[in-house]
Amino acid sequence: MISHKKDQELVEQAFKLLYPEHTELLQNYELSVRYSRRFADYNANAGYRSFLGKKRIAFRLCRNWKDVSSELKMGLFQELFLKLGKKIGLPKQNRENISTLYLDLYNNFIKNLHIAAPKTDIDPTLQVSFQRVNERYFLGVVEIPNLVWGEFTKRKLGSYDFRSDTITMSRVLSKLGETNPEFLDTVMYHEMLHKQNKFRSCNGRTLYHDKRFKQAEQMFEDFENVQKRMNQAVRSARRPPGVRLPFERKEATMKASPLEFLKSVWRDKL
């Protein structure tokens, strides 16, 4: 079931322009488009399902997409069709080196979302690091994004969200950065490269760490040595009291009596 007739026409048109030699494939599927508040700004996904002989392709879009132009929606649907590719029976040779005007419009739109994002959340410590890196490696031309501390995690030390223009740093670097500012700076440099380069889209795949990115990353001063020392320090870092790792489950053991054990389990659930 399609939520809107106009969406149905856009989905069908997007597919036909993307795969003009395989338009008959679309006849085998029931299509649905839904808008949801659960997604972050301008996020979307598509899923394929086969159940009791019925095949369905479901598109789920953030509500921001409702008021976007038809041309941009076409690019979004084409991008999602590229991701589905193999699942809906398209040969590999028909899924490579594909480019359309609508895909280009979509990718340029996504890459420039940061321009309109409000910059209202800037941590002072991270701001100092950003300014150091900006002046030294980017000639001071990078516009400051939102700079925030995230969870205490050792696996993911930093991230950049180009939709909200936000660099998030792991709290494990908070203490380590006081004595070794180069640790904070090298992660900041990595995320600022993401802000500058955004991503490269290729046949439905979004490439963030391509060869060009990795070459630029190694331009950070004494890169290999700093990475090695930082990784060792992160592995040895201890969590501050009361801070849990993301998605960490509180371990319950049977060291206490069975009754006390059950009470502790139910206490956590209430």
C-alpha positions, -999 to 999 in steps of 0.1 A, spaced: 0 0 0 13 34 -10 6 63 14 2 88 -14 -5 85 -51 22 111 -58 47 90 -39 38 59 -59 44 78 -92 77 91 -79 89 56 -68 79 41 -101 95 69 -121 127 68 -101 131 31 -107 124 34 -145 149 61 -149 175 42 -128 169 8 -145 152 14 -179 160 -22 -190 144 -38 -160 111 -19 -156 92 -51 -155 107 -61 -121 87 -34 -103 55 -52 -113 64 -81 -90 64 -59 -58 39 -42 -36 52 -8 -27 47 12 4 60 47 16 56 58 51 67 90 69 79 86 105 89 109 134 113 82 146 141 91 122 167 118 127 164 147 102 164 136 66 171 99 73 154 72 54 156 35 47 141 8 25 135 -29 32 125 -59 11 102 -86 24 87 -117 10 58 -133 29 32 -159 18 41 -154 -18 38 -116 -16 69 -94 -22 70 -60 -7 94 -30 -8 88 -7 21 102 29 21 104 46 55 112 83 55 117 110 80 88 135 81 112 162 68 109 146 34 72 153 31 77 189 20 109 183 -1 108 188 -39 99 159 -62 133 160 -78 151 154 -44 127 127 -35 134 110 -68 171 111 -59 164 96 -25 143 67 -39 170 60 -65 196 59 -37 175 35 -18 169 13 -49 206 11 -54 210 -1 -18 184 -28 -24 200 -38 -57 207 -75 -54 178 -82 -30 153 -73 -57 170 -94 -84 191 -70 -103 223 -84 -119 256 -70 -106 265 -54 -140 233 -34 -138 242 -20 -103 276 -5 -110 288 29 -122 253 43 -121 248 81 -120 217 102 -126 208 139 -123 185 130 -94 212 111 -75 235 141 -79 208 165 -66 202 142 -36 238 138 -27 245 175 -30 214 183 -8 226 159 19 261 172 19 249 207 24 224 201 52 250 213 77 247 249 64 212 253 79 219 234 111 219 256 142 253 258 161 242 263 197 260 235 216 297 241 218 318 227 247 346 250 257 373 223 259 364 209 225 363 244 211 399 249 221 409 217 204 389 225 173 406 259 170 440 244 173 434 219 146 416 244 124 444 269 124 472 243 120 457 220 93 428 238 77 441 274 76 413 284 99 386 281 71 364 254 87 332 268 102 328 256 138 301 230 143 283 218 174 310 202 197 297 178 223 308 150 246 291 117 241 292 84 260 323 69 277 333 45 250 366 30 240 355 17 206 342 48 189 363 78 199 345 104 178 318 109 151 305 136 128 268 140 120 266 161 88 228 165 91 231 183 125 266 195 119 278 180 152 311 165 162 307 141 192 337 130 212 340 100 236 343 110 272 373 86 275 393 115 259 382 140 285 409 131 310 434 118 285 432 151 266 442 171 296 477 156 298 479 146 261 461 172 240 474 155 208 450 126 215 420 149 215 434 168 185 440 137 163 404 125 168 392 161 162 412 162 130 397 130 118 361 143 124 369 176 108 380 158 77 346 142 76 330 176 79 351 189 50 349 159 27 315 146 37 312 113 18 313 98 -17 284 78 -30 291 49 -53 264 25 -65 243 27 -34 274 25 -11 283 55 10 321 58 13 335 78 42 371 64 45 383 61 9 419 62 -2 419 100 -4 406 103 31 432 79 46 460 98 29 447 131 44 444 116 78 480 106 79 491 142 75 484 148 112 518 154 128 535 121 140 503 103 131 514 67 136 531 73 170 502 94 183 477 67 173 497 40 189 501 59 222 465 70 222 452 34 217 473 22 245 461 49 268 425 43 259 427 6 266 441 14 300 417 42 308 392 35 337 357 46 337 348 73 363 326 60 391 289 56 382 296 59 344 284 29 323 295 19 288 268 24 261 243 -4 261 260 -20 291 239 -44 310 242 -45 348 255 -79 356 236 -99 382 253 -128 399 241 -156 422 267 -147 448 238 -135 470 210 -158 481 184 -167 455 158 -144 471 182 -114 472 192 -122 436 155 -121 424 149 -89 443 179 -72 426 166 -83 392 131 -70 397 144 -38 414 162 -30 382 131 -36 361 109 -13 382 
